[in-house]
Amino acid sequence: MVRFCYLGGSSSEINSYLIRFAVTIIVIFGGIFTIRYFKTGELLLDQIIGALIGVILLIGAYIWRNIRKKMDQSK
């Protein structure tokens, strides 16, 4: 298996940064979407897409974390 470590950090550090980044994306895009929806009743497609990308990134980061934990336990 090939191991990737970007920016000189360990994979657990990168994973925690991805989780933080995903939550930030969800808060920003989801928050703007929620505010605009309740304020004007508009459904903004770009905000929905942005929040969905954050959710997908968050799910991917949690799957990656679980796979890494299983690999570390099997060693």
TIDRENPA-647023 format. One record per residue (C-alpha): residue in one letter; y, x, z. Coordinates in steps of 0.001 Angstrom, whole numbers, plus 524288, in hexadecimal, padded with zeros to 5 digits. Example, Ala and Ser with C-alpha at 12.3 -4.5 7.8 and 13.67 -1.06 7.14 Angstrom:
! TIDRENPA-647023
A7EE6C8300C81E78/S7FBDC8356681BE4/
***
This chain:
! TIDRENPA-647023
M800008000080000/V80D8A804DC7FCC1/R8175580517807DE/F825AA802EE80500/C830608070C80E53/Y83E1B8051F80934/L84A5780B0B80F08/G8423F813EF8179A/G83EC7808E3820F1/S831908043A82528/S82BFA7F7DB81F64/S82DFE7F07C82C34/E83C847F3D582BF5/I83DA97EF7581DE7/N836667E2F982127/S83F8A7DFE082C77/Y84B4A7E2498238F/L845767D9108196E/I843907CE96823C3/R851A57D01C82867/F856837CFE281A62/A84EB97C39681758/V853CE7BCA282373/T861B87C0A481FE6/I8600C7BB3081220/I85A917AE7E8178E/V865B07AD1882160/I870587AFE681767/F86B5D7A7BD80C14/G8654279D2381479/G8716079C3581CF3/I87A8379AEC8116D/F8715F790F580B4F/T870E9788F9817E6/I87F9478958819F9/R882947857780BEE/Y8783D77ACE80C16/F87D78774508185D/K88BA97767281490/T88B5A771B18066F/G87D8F76C9C80401/E87B3F776A17F937/L86E0D77D0D7F725/L8712878AC07F266/L866007905B7EA7E/D86A5B79E867EBF3/Q86A6479D4B7FAC0/I85CEE796F77FABB/I857967A1E17F214/G85DA67AC427FAD5/A857B97A64380709/L84A717A4F980068/I84ABD7B3537FC87/G84D587B68F80AC9/V841E27AE1780F15/I838D47B47580515/L83D417C1F78096F/L83AFB7BE4B817AA/I82D4B7B92E814E8/G82A227C56D80D1B/A82EFE7CE3E81806/Y826AE7C71D82227/I81AAF7C80581962/W81D577D68C8178A/R81EB67D83B8264C/N811B97D16B828DA/I80AB67D98981E89/R810487E61982448/K80C117E21483208/K7FE357DF8482D53/M7FDDE7EC828262D/D802DA7F3C683239/Q7F8DE7ED0583AFD/S7EDAA7F088831EE/K7F0DC7FF22832D5/
***
